């Protein structure tokens, strides 16, 4: 544990915008064997996702539970320093949630040898250079997706991580959603038989900002600022499809800019030239066909903001964020098409809710705990920057498919 004097000096230096370097900075090995503290430089957490999911629901929740338990019985306690460009925002966030350390001096934070992990949830456009700078400072890396705007830049980051030898990870939060965990469990149990198809629906109506404020930041809808739903969501769909159903072999995607004019956070109109909807079909290994619609221009008439329906020879299931319902072959109704008479049965009543087979926690927190165990005891971890690059690859090929109006095969990534 840090002394009271050390904590006082840390707070004073960081609050004034300067980084404080401990006179007793530890080597990596000493760090791991000492008081099991994990200093985390958290960059870009003043945004909605960074604040709610990564800071509050993950790091602070881990602190509250007493840390992350390792196999040897030790507990790792995360000690974050919040980093951002707007001093008032970062200071306010730190004060609201009892975080002792904050700074606007990223260079100084990276120079502090007591903080071993760099986390980034800021702008995608800045991510490549920030990650490389952190790697050069000897920091292990954990970051949001996408890891870059282009595949070339993504692979550059992957190679830089290999060169510097740092441990690295990318957020794959949707794999830990209760609904998808139930779906994956059904697959493990052989419930579906041979899986034939996957159909996903994601999205909701994002207000254009004219009168009613938009729920998403305006940069999401500007190409020049790294916006677009393909880059945002196809990264997710790559890891969801490959980790649950099978490798993605090819893609056909049609994008759209449905709403070409929106209003920003200051009430000013702007041209929204980035795709706000993407309609994609994927060919998976094993002959599975997956279709996923992603849209910020759709109104929700389904059980959740995202749903996945899986159809197989022996059964089907539909999963949302939390719930999952299933229908076995034996419970499948035998409808007959007759448009002249109204239906007397309710098809939704023929599905049964899938019970929980385990205790579920916040998906972001679960992956933080997994990555922390990987840092300290080399626990299995496959969600590396290379996996993040695969997501960028799919987004890039989706955009190519849209532009060329054709199917695109997905090659192996050479690093």
C-alpha positions as a Python dict, from the first residue, in 0.01 Angstrom:
ca = {
    (1, 'X'): (0, 0, 0),
    (2, 'X'): (119, 359, -62),
    (3, 'X'): (208, 573, 237),
    (4, 'X'): (-18, 863, 328),
    (5, 'X'): (262, 1101, 230),
    (6, 'X'): (303, 934, -109),
    (7, 'X'): (-70, 948, -170),
    (8, 'X'): (-72, 1318, -77),
    (9, 'X'): (207, 1396, -323),
    (10, 'X'): (40, 1191, -596),
    (11, 'X'): (-288, 1377, -552),
    (12, 'X'): (-124, 1720, -550),
    (13, 'X'): (85, 1656, -859),
    (14, 'X'): (-192, 1496, -1062),
    (15, 'X'): (-455, 1750, -965),
    (16, 'X'): (-226, 2026, -1082),
    (17, 'X'): (-190, 1859, -1422),
    (18, 'X'): (160, 1721, -1356),
    (19, 'X'): (246, 1352, -1334),
    (20, 'X'): (413, 1227, -1019),
    (21, 'X'): (675, 954, -1044),
    (22, 'X'): (726, 753, -729),
    (23, 'X'): (1081, 748, -590),
    (24, 'X'): (1019, 379, -515),
    (25, 'X'): (898, 275, -861),
    (26, 'X'): (906, -102, -901),
    (27, 'X'): (1022, -327, -1181),
    (28, 'X'): (758, -550, -1341),
    (29, 'X'): (856, -852, -1135),
    (30, 'X'): (870, -655, -811),
    (31, 'X'): (538, -497, -902),
    (32, 'X'): (369, -833, -949),
    (33, 'X'): (504, -982, -629),
    (34, 'X'): (454, -681, -401),
    (35, 'X'): (125, -541, -276),
    (36, 'X'): (-77, -662, -576),
    (37, 'X'): (-174, -313, -681),
    (38, 'X'): (-251, -242, -1046),
    (39, 'X'): (-202, 118, -1150),
    (40, 'X'): (-423, 191, -1452),
    (41, 'X'): (-397, 497, -1674),
    (42, 'X'): (-758, 539, -1789),
    (43, 'X'): (-768, 767, -2092),
    (44, 'X'): (-1093, 898, -2238),
    (45, 'X'): (-1336, 783, -1969),
    (46, 'X'): (-1541, 1104, -1954),
    (47, 'X'): (-1761, 973, -2235),
    (48, 'X'): (-2079, 775, -2172),
    (49, 'X'): (-1931, 428, -2226),
    (50, 'X'): (-1602, 503, -2054),
    (51, 'X'): (-1773, 644, -1746),
    (52, 'X'): (-2062, 401, -1706),
    (53, 'X'): (-1918, 69, -1817),
    (54, 'X'): (-1543, 91, -1768),
    (55, 'X'): (-1507, 319, -1466),
    (56, 'X'): (-1825, 272, -1261),
    (57, 'X'): (-1946, -76, -1354),
    (58, 'X'): (-1597, -228, -1388),
    (59, 'X'): (-1301, -69, -1208),
    (60, 'X'): (-1491, 88, -918),
    (61, 'X'): (-1708, -224, -886),
    (62, 'X'): (-1392, -437, -867),
    (63, 'X'): (-1257, -208, -596),
    (64, 'X'): (-1582, -241, -402),
    (65, 'X'): (-1571, -621, -414),
    (66, 'X'): (-1216, -623, -280),
    (67, 'X'): (-1018, -671, -601),
    (68, 'X'): (-963, -951, -850),
    (69, 'X'): (-889, -1289, -693),
    (70, 'X'): (-589, -1473, -838),
    (71, 'X'): (-532, -1849, -835),
    (72, 'X'): (-275, -1818, -553),
    (73, 'X'): (-521, -1638, -327),
    (74, 'X'): (-384, -1286, -381),
    (75, 'X'): (-620, -1007, -475),
    (76, 'X'): (-533, -742, -731),
    (77, 'X'): (-666, -397, -650),
    (78, 'X'): (-695, -155, -944),
    (79, 'X'): (-577, 199, -875),
    (80, 'X'): (-689, 424, -1162),
    (81, 'X'): (-566, 763, -1270),
    (82, 'X'): (-822, 937, -1491),
    (83, 'X'): (-676, 1117, -1792),
    (84, 'X'): (-854, 1362, -2019),
    (85, 'X'): (-806, 1687, -2210),
    (86, 'X'): (-1079, 1880, -2027),
    (87, 'X'): (-955, 1943, -1673),
    (88, 'X'): (-1296, 2041, -1536),
    (89, 'X'): (-1465, 1728, -1674),
    (90, 'X'): (-1196, 1493, -1544),
    (91, 'X'): (-1181, 1665, -1204),
    (92, 'X'): (-1560, 1652, -1167),
    (93, 'X'): (-1575, 1284, -1267),
    (94, 'X'): (-1300, 1193, -1021),
    (95, 'X'): (-1465, 1386, -739),
    (96, 'X'): (-1811, 1238, -804),
    (97, 'X'): (-1681, 882, -778),
    (98, 'X'): (-1410, 919, -516),
    (99, 'X'): (-1118, 860, -753),
    (100, 'X'): (-808, 1009, -594),
    (101, 'X'): (-595, 1061, -903),
    (102, 'X'): (-666, 1255, -1221),
    (103, 'X'): (-463, 1455, -1471),
    (104, 'X'): (-462, 1624, -1811),
    (105, 'X'): (-95, 1537, -1858),
    (106, 'X'): (-91, 1212, -2053),
    (107, 'X'): (285, 1227, -2111),
    (108, 'X'): (345, 1257, -1739),
    (109, 'X'): (105, 974, -1663),
    (110, 'X'): (285, 746, -1908),
    (111, 'X'): (615, 833, -1740),
    (112, 'X'): (493, 708, -1402),
    (113, 'X'): (645, 364, -1360),
    (114, 'X'): (399, 275, -1084),
    (115, 'X'): (116, 257, -1337),
    (116, 'X'): (161, -51, -1552),
    (117, 'X'): (-156, -60, -1766),
    (118, 'X'): (-280, 191, -2024),
    (119, 'X'): (-651, 181, -2108),
    (120, 'X'): (-799, 385, -2392),
    (121, 'X'): (-1164, 461, -2463),
    (122, 'X'): (-1111, 795, -2637),
    (123, 'X'): (-1140, 881, -3006),
    (124, 'X'): (-1066, 607, -3259),
    (125, 'X'): (-875, 860, -3468),
    (126, 'X'): (-623, 915, -3188),
    (127, 'X'): (-601, 552, -3076),
    (128, 'X'): (-319, 422, -3296),
    (129, 'X'): (-62, 681, -3190),
    (130, 'X'): (-173, 673, -2826),
    (131, 'X'): (-139, 295, -2805),
    (132, 'X'): (204, 301, -2967),
    (133, 'X'): (319, 578, -2735),
    (134, 'X'): (200, 379, -2433),
    (135, 'X'): (373, 66, -2560),
    (136, 'X'): (698, 261, -2603),
    (137, 'X'): (662, 366, -2239),
    (138, 'X'): (648, -3, -2143),
    (139, 'X'): (278, -11, -2060),
    (140, 'X'): (55, -311, -2116),
    (141, 'X'): (-248, -223, -2329),
    (142, 'X'): (-625, -264, -2298),
    (143, 'X'): (-856, -63, -2523),
    (144, 'X'): (-1197, -19, -2676),
    (145, 'X'): (-1278, -113, -3034),
    (146, 'X'): (-1221, -35, -3310),
    (147, 'X'): (-846, -28, -3256),
    (148, 'X'): (-797, 181, -3572),
    (149, 'X'): (-986, 330, -3865),
    (150, 'X'): (-804, 120, -4127),
    (151, 'X'): (-670, -234, -4140),
    (152, 'X'): (-322, -107, -4226),
    (153, 'X'): (-313, 102, -3907),
    (154, 'X'): (-461, -185, -3703),
    (155, 'X'): (-187, -422, -3817),
    (156, 'X'): (73, -155, -3744),
    (157, 'X'): (-47, -150, -3383),
    (158, 'X'): (-41, -531, -3367),
    (159, 'X'): (318, -539, -3493),
    (160, 'X'): (421, -266, -3251),
    (161, 'X'): (283, -468, -2961),
    (162, 'X'): (484, -771, -3076),
    (163, 'X'): (796, -555, -3109),
    (164, 'X'): (766, -404, -2762),
    (165, 'X'): (654, -729, -2598),
    (166, 'X'): (364, -579, -2403),
    (167, 'X'): (54, -772, -2309),
    (168, 'X'): (-251, -644, -2488),
    (169, 'X'): (-626, -680, -2508),
    (170, 'X'): (-935, -539, -2677),
    (171, 'X'): (-1283, -516, -2528),
    (172, 'X'): (-1511, -800, -2649),
    (173, 'X'): (-1796, -718, -2414),
    (174, 'X'): (-2087, -873, -2604),
    (175, 'X'): (-1949, -1222, -2551),
    (176, 'X'): (-2031, -1180, -2183),
    (177, 'X'): (-2391, -1070, -2230),
    (178, 'X'): (-2626, -1306, -2039),
    (179, 'X'): (-2842, -1361, -2348),
    (180, 'X'): (-2549, -1463, -2565),
    (181, 'X'): (-2399, -1678, -2289),
    (182, 'X'): (-2728, -1870, -2273),
    (183, 'X'): (-2720, -1904, -2651),
    (184, 'X'): (-2365, -2035, -2644),
    (185, 'X'): (-2463, -2281, -2371),
    (186, 'X'): (-2742, -2419, -2592),
    (187, 'X'): (-2488, -2473, -2868),
    (188, 'X'): (-2257, -2658, -2627),
    (189, 'X'): (-2549, -2880, -2524),
    (190, 'X'): (-2625, -2966, -2888),
    (191, 'X'): (-2973, -2815, -2866),
    (192, 'X'): (-2979, -2683, -3223),
    (193, 'X'): (-2854, -2990, -3407),
    (194, 'X'): (-2696, -2854, -3724),
    (195, 'X'): (-2708, -2474, -3717),
    (196, 'X'): (-2854, -2338, -4039),
    (197, 'X'): (-2872, -1962, -3996),
    (198, 'X'): (-2827, -1665, -3763),
    (199, 'X'): (-3033, -1348, -3790),
    (200, 'X'): (-2940, -1040, -3593),
    (201, 'X'): (-3123, -712, -3546),
    (202, 'X'): (-2943, -425, -3378),
    (203, 'X'): (-3032, -60, -3335),
    (204, 'X'): (-3283, 201, -3241),
    (205, 'X'): (-3397, 548, -3346),
    (206, 'X'): (-3127, 807, -3276),
    (207, 'X'): (-3285, 1151, -3280),
    (208, 'X'): (-3129, 1394, -3526),
    (209, 'X'): (-3079, 1662, -3261),
    (210, 'X'): (-3330, 1911, -3401),
    (211, 'X'): (-3536, 1987, -3094),
    (212, 'X'): (-3490, 1649, -2926),
    (213, 'X'): (-3122, 1594, -2832),
    (214, 'X'): (-2950, 1297, -2995),
    (215, 'X'): (-2850, 1000, -2776),
    (216, 'X'): (-2518, 957, -2956),
    (217, 'X'): (-2234, 1207, -3018),
    (218, 'X'): (-2234, 1395, -3348),
    (219, 'X'): (-1894, 1262, -3455),
    (220, 'X'): (-2060, 921, -3503),
    (221, 'X'): (-2220, 1061, -3819),
    (222, 'X'): (-1923, 1238, -3979),
    (223, 'X'): (-1676, 1049, -4197),
    (224, 'X'): (-1396, 1294, -4125),
    (225, 'X'): (-1426, 1223, -3752),
    (226, 'X'): (-1417, 844, -3786),
    (227, 'X'): (-1793, 792, -3774),
    (228, 'X'): (-2007, 526, -3938),
    (229, 'X'): (-2200, 227, -3813),
    (230, 'X'): (-1998, -24, -4016),
    (231, 'X'): (-1672, 63, -3841),
    (232, 'X'): (-1855, 73, -3510),
    (233, 'X'): (-2062, -246, -3526),
    (234, 'X'): (-1902, -488, -3774),
    (235, 'X'): (-1608, -508, -3532),
    (236, 'X'): (-1855, -648, -3277),
    (237, 'X'): (-2022, -885, -3520),
    (238, 'X'): (-1688, -1037, -3624),
    (239, 'X'): (-1603, -1156, -3274),
    (240, 'X'): (-1961, -1253, -3188),
    (241, 'X'): (-1996, -1470, -3499),
    (242, 'X'): (-1649, -1627, -3478),
    (243, 'X'): (-1654, -1703, -3105),
    (244, 'X'): (-2006, -1845, -3095),
    (245, 'X'): (-2090, -1981, -3441),
    (246, 'X'): (-1785, -2012, -3667),
    (247, 'X'): (-1531, -1825, -3874),
    (248, 'X'): (-1652, -1559, -4117),
    (249, 'X'): (-1560, -1660, -4474),
    (250, 'X'): (-1718, -1381, -4680),
    (251, 'X'): (-1935, -1073, -4652),
    (252, 'X'): (-2191, -885, -4859),
    (253, 'X'): (-2292, -551, -4713),
    (254, 'X'): (-2508, -257, -4816),
    (255, 'X'): (-2467, 64, -4624),
    (256, 'X'): (-2684, 373, -4622),
    (257, 'X'): (-2689, 734, -4510),
    (258, 'X'): (-3058, 752, -4434),
    (259, 'X'): (-3052, 1087, -4254),
    (260, 'X'): (-2811, 1329, -4428),
    (261, 'X'): (-2862, 1623, -4194),
    (262, 'X'): (-2834, 1627, -3816),
    (263, 'X'): (-2777, 1881, -3536),
    (264, 'X'): (-2473, 1868, -3309),
    (265, 'X'): (-2435, 1914, -2933),
    (266, 'X'): (-2444, 2293, -2973),
    (267, 'X'): (-2763, 2287, -3177),
    (268, 'X'): (-2581, 2357, -3503),
    (269, 'X'): (-2680, 2170, -3822),
    (270, 'X'): (-2417, 1957, -3997),
    (271, 'X'): (-2391, 1716, -4289),
    (272, 'X'): (-2405, 1357, -4163),
    (273, 'X'): (-2215, 1178, -4437),
    (274, 'X'): (-2117, 861, -4248),
    (275, 'X'): (-2328, 546, -4285),
    (276, 'X'): (-2605, 528, -4025),
    (277, 'X'): (-2727, 181, -4128),
    (278, 'X'): (-2563, -137, -4256),
    (279, 'X'): (-2739, -446, -4389),
    (280, 'X'): (-2491, -734, -4395),
    (281, 'X'): (-2494, -1101, -4488),
    (282, 'X'): (-2208, -1329, -4383),
    (283, 'X'): (-2108, -1677, -4498),
    (284, 'X'): (-1972, -1872, -4202),
    (285, 'X'): (-1782, -2195, -4172),
    (286, 'X'): (-2003, -2502, -4179),
    (287, 'X'): (-2244, -2351, -4430),
    (288, 'X'): (-2411, -2120, -4175),
    (289, 'X'): (-2564, -1804, -4319),
    (290, 'X'): (-2576, -1499, -4091),
    (291, 'X'): (-2770, -1180, -4158),
    (292, 'X'): (-2730, -878, -3929),
    (293, 'X'): (-2902, -544, -3972),
    (294, 'X'): (-2744, -255, -3783),
    (295, 'X'): (-2925, 77, -3781),
    (296, 'X'): (-2954, 405, -3594),
    (297, 'X'): (-3263, 479, -3804),
    (298, 'X'): (-3504, 211, -3689),
    (299, 'X'): (-3774, 195, -3424),
    (300, 'X'): (-3777, -103, -3190),
    (301, 'X'): (-4052, -363, -3216),
    (302, 'X'): (-3863, -655, -3066),
    (303, 'X'): (-3777, -774, -2719),
    (304, 'X'): (-3446, -588, -2690),
    (305, 'X'): (-3214, -339, -2859),
    (306, 'X'): (-3025, -631, -3008),
    (307, 'X'): (-3158, -980, -3081),
    (308, 'X'): (-3007, -1288, -3243),
    (309, 'X'): (-3224, -1570, -3376),
    (310, 'X'): (-3053, -1903, -3437),
    (311, 'X'): (-3229, -2172, -3638),
    (312, 'X'): (-3113, -2533, -3643),
    (313, 'X'): (-3244, -2872, -3747),
    (314, 'X'): (-3344, -2962, -3390),
    (315, 'X'): (-3443, -2627, -3247),
    (316, 'X'): (-3428, -2249, -3254),
    (317, 'X'): (-3356, -1974, -3003),
    (318, 'X'): (-3375, -1596, -2982),
    (319, 'X'): (-3137, -1410, -2750),
    (320, 'X'): (-3137, -1047, -2640),
    (321, 'X'): (-2910, -868, -2397),
    (322, 'X'): (-3037, -1067, -2099),
    (323, 'X'): (-3315, -1308, -2194),
    (324, 'X'): (-3310, -1604, -2428),
    (325, 'X'): (-3610, -1808, -2544),
    (326, 'X'): (-3598, -2141, -2725),
    (327, 'X'): (-3821, -2378, -2918),
    (328, 'X'): (-3730, -2742, -2972),
    (329, 'X'): (-3832, -2947, -3273),
    (330, 'X'): (-4091, -3125, -3060),
    (331, 'X'): (-4250, -2794, -2960),
    (332, 'X'): (-4246, -2645, -3308),
    (333, 'X'): (-4597, -2562, -3436),
    (334, 'X'): (-4711, -2673, -3781),
    (335, 'X'): (-4868, -2366, -3938),
    (336, 'X'): (-5046, -2370, -4274),
    (337, 'X'): (-5048, -2058, -4491),
    (338, 'X'): (-5396, -1917, -4521),
    (339, 'X'): (-5417, -1540, -4571),
    (340, 'X'): (-5797, -1549, -4579),
    (341, 'X'): (-5839, -1624, -4209),
    (342, 'X'): (-5690, -1442, -3908),
    (343, 'X'): (-5448, -1641, -3691),
    (344, 'X'): (-5601, -1781, -3374),
    (345, 'X'): (-5273, -1881, -3210),
    (346, 'X'): (-4993, -1662, -3075),
    (347, 'X'): (-4659, -1785, -3211),
    (348, 'X'): (-4469, -1606, -2932),
    (349, 'X'): (-4636, -1829, -2674),
    (350, 'X'): (-4474, -2137, -2828),
    (351, 'X'): (-4130, -2035, -2697),
    (352, 'X'): (-3988, -2119, -2353),
    (353, 'X'): (-3746, -1900, -2161),
    (354, 'X'): (-3399, -2049, -2119),
    (355, 'X'): (-3303, -2055, -1749),
    (356, 'X'): (-2974, -1917, -1624),
    (357, 'X'): (-2702, -2183, -1607),
    (358, 'X'): (-2460, -1960, -1417),
    (359, 'X'): (-2439, -1631, -1228),
    (360, 'X'): (-2406, -1333, -1463),
    (361, 'X'): (-2209, -1016, -1400),
    (362, 'X'): (-2156, -700, -1605),
    (363, 'X'): (-1987, -803, -1932),
    (364, 'X'): (-1730, -523, -1925),
    (365, 'X'): (-1636, -606, -1565),
    (366, 'X'): (-1603, -977, -1645),
    (367, 'X'): (-1354, -902, -1920),
    (368, 'X'): (-1160, -658, -1706),
    (369, 'X'): (-1121, -934, -1447),
    (370, 'X'): (-1010, -1181, -1714),
    (371, 'X'): (-751, -941, -1850),
    (372, 'X'): (-617, -855, -1504),
    (373, 'X'): (-568, -1227, -1435),
    (374, 'X'): (-388, -1253, -1767),
    (375, 'X'): (-155, -970, -1664),
    (376, 'X'): (-62, -1119, -1329),
    (377, 'X'): (-70, -1495, -1381),
    (378, 'X'): (-75, -1544, -1759),
    (379, 'X'): (-431, -1678, -1744),
    (380, 'X'): (-571, -1764, -2089),
    (381, 'X'): (-657, -1458, -2298),
    (382, 'X'): (-732, -1458, -2670),
    (383, 'X'): (-891, -1117, -2718),
    (384, 'X'): (-572, -950, -2832),
    (385, 'X'): (-504, -657, -3064),
    (386, 'X'): (-488, -909, -3349),
    (387, 'X'): (-849, -1003, -3280),
    (388, 'X'): (-929, -633, -3279),
    (389, 'X'): (-761, -602, -3618),
    (390, 'X'): (-991, -875, -3751),
    (391, 'X'): (-1288, -659, -3658),
    (392, 'X'): (-1142, -362, -3847),
    (393, 'X'): (-1078, -593, -4143),
    (394, 'X'): (-1443, -699, -4157),
    (395, 'X'): (-1559, -337, -4137),
    (396, 'X'): (-1323, -238, -4417),
    (397, 'X'): (-1434, -528, -4637),
    (398, 'X'): (-1796, -446, -4561),
    (399, 'X'): (-1738, -94, -4691),
    (400, 'X'): (-1561, -236, -4997),
    (401, 'X'): (-1856, -467, -5061),
    (402, 'X'): (-2092, -169, -5041),
    (403, 'X'): (-1881, 36, -5278),
    (404, 'X'): (-1832, -244, -5532),
    (405, 'X'): (-2177, -400, -5480),
    (406, 'X'): (-2044, -757, -5452),
    (407, 'X'): (-1948, -1043, -5216),
    (408, 'X'): (-1598, -1016, -5068),
    (409, 'X'): (-1399, -1316, -4942),
    (410, 'X'): (-1212, -1260, -4616),
    (411, 'X'): (-842, -1353, -4631),
    (412, 'X'): (-627, -1467, -4340),
    (413, 'X'): (-449, -1180, -4171),
    (414, 'X'): (-74, -1184, -4218),
    (415, 'X'): (113, -998, -3946),
}
